[in-house]
């Protein structure tokens, strides 16, 4: 009979060290890869708090029923919604007003409606998350006349 028959081959005393070294090398690589794939998703995400181009308003976007709702969380000049076409809403504080509703269109683009408390009108609008910030545009006449702003993420 041959020597060691039926027994597993002897392992080198260094094989366990090699296995541990391999794990120490591979596990961080998987973590880095997962983070790299997650970053583009965050970059396209409208969720969070944004400061308007004028610096007068902060709006927090969060998911609400399959869309994103933007609620005013701060204004530089506290006041009431005095220009609202609905008289019953003119006495409400600006903070807490749902100012924006946006539906994801893919690739960091959104479409929906924007309420401008300064004139009391609601506009059809679009938004796109870019490296520069949140590019918002409000339009009238079916998109014939639009006004755009770039908001900065503050959270």
C-alpha positions in Angstrom: 0.0 0.0 0.0 1.2 3.5 -0.8 2.1 6.0 1.8 -0.8 8.4 2.8 -3.5 6.6 0.9 -6.9 7.8 1.9 -5.5 10.9 3.5 -5.7 14.4 2.1 -2.5 15.8 0.8 -0.4 17.7 3.4 -0.8 21.4 3.3 2.1 23.8 3.3 2.2 25.8 6.5 2.1 28.9 4.3 -1.1 28.0 2.5 -3.3 29.4 5.2 -1.3 32.6 5.2 -1.8 32.9 1.4 -5.5 32.4 1.7 -5.8 35.2 4.3 -3.6 37.5 2.2 -5.8 36.8 -0.9 -9.0 37.6 1.1 -7.4 40.8 2.4 -6.7 41.8 -1.2 -10.0 40.8 -2.8 -12.5 41.9 -0.1 -11.6 45.6 -0.3 -11.7 45.5 -4.1 -15.3 44.3 -3.9 -16.2 47.1 -1.5 -14.6 49.7 -3.8 -16.4 48.3 -6.8 -19.7 48.4 -5.1 -19.2 52.0 -4.0 -18.2 53.0 -7.5 -21.4 51.5 -9.0 -23.5 53.2 -6.3 -22.1 56.7 -6.9 -23.7 57.3 -10.3 -27.1 56.4 -8.8 -26.7 59.0 -6.1 -25.5 61.6 -8.5 -28.8 61.3 -10.5 -30.9 61.3 -7.4 -33.0 64.5 -6.8 -33.7 63.5 -3.2 -32.1 65.9 -0.7 -32.2 69.6 0.2 -31.5 72.2 -2.5 -30.9 75.9 -2.3 -32.5 78.0 -5.0 -30.4 80.1 -7.3 -31.4 83.3 -5.5 -30.4 81.8 -2.2 -33.9 82.7 -0.8 -35.4 79.2 -0.5 -34.4 75.7 0.5 -36.5 72.9 -0.8 -36.3 69.2 0.4 -37.1 66.6 -2.2 -38.2 63.2 -1.1 -40.1 60.3 -2.6 -43.9 60.5 -2.3 -46.0 57.9 -4.0 -43.8 57.1 -7.0 -42.8 60.8 -7.6 -40.6 63.3 -5.8 -42.2 66.1 -3.8 -40.2 69.3 -3.0 -41.3 71.0 0.2 -40.0 74.4 1.3 -38.0 73.9 4.5 -36.5 77.4 4.8 -36.9 80.9 3.4 -34.7 83.9 3.9 -37.7 86.1 4.4 -40.4 84.2 6.4 -43.8 85.0 5.2 -47.2 83.8 4.0 -48.4 82.4 0.7 -50.2 85.7 0.0 -50.2 85.3 -3.8 -51.9 81.9 -3.9 -55.0 81.9 -6.2 -56.8 79.9 -3.5 -57.8 82.6 -0.9 -58.1 79.9 1.8 -54.3 79.2 1.5 -53.0 82.8 1.6 -52.5 82.7 5.4 -50.3 79.6 5.4 -46.6 79.8 6.1 -44.3 79.4 3.1 -42.3 76.8 5.1 -44.1 73.5 4.6 -45.6 74.3 1.2 -45.2 71.5 -1.4 -43.6 73.6 -4.1 -42.5 71.0 -6.6 -43.7 67.6 -7.9 -41.4 65.7 -10.2 -41.6 62.3 -11.9 -38.4 60.5 -12.7 -37.7 60.2 -16.5 -34.4 58.3 -16.2 -30.8 59.5 -16.4 -31.2 62.1 -13.7 -34.1 63.8 -15.6 -37.5 64.6 -14.1 -40.7 66.3 -15.3 -43.6 67.7 -13.3 -44.9 71.0 -11.9 -43.4 73.9 -10.0 -45.3 76.3 -7.8 -43.9 79.8 -7.6 -45.1 81.4 -4.3 -43.9 84.8 -5.5 -46.6 85.0 -8.2 -48.9 82.3 -7.0 -48.7 80.4 -10.3 -47.9 76.8 -11.1 -45.8 76.0 -14.1 -45.0 72.8 -16.0 -41.4 72.0 -15.4 -38.4 69.9 -15.9 -35.4 69.1 -13.7 -32.0 67.5 -14.3 -29.4 66.6 -11.7 -26.0 67.5 -13.1 -22.5 68.1 -11.8 -23.4 71.8 -11.6 -26.5 71.1 -9.4 -30.2 70.8 -10.1 -31.2 72.5 -13.3 -34.8 73.5 -13.0 -37.0 75.1 -15.7 -40.6 76.3 -15.4 -42.5 76.7 -18.6 -45.8 78.3 -20.0 -47.6 77.9 -23.3 -46.8 74.3 -23.6 -43.0 74.8 -23.2 -42.8 77.7 -25.6 -41.5 80.1 -22.9 -39.3 78.8 -20.2 -37.2 80.2 -17.3 -34.3 78.2 -15.9 -32.3 78.2 -12.7 -29.5 76.0 -11.2 -30.0 75.0 -7.6 -27.2 73.8 -5.3 -27.4 70.7 -3.1 -27.0 71.7 0.6 -27.3 68.4 2.4 
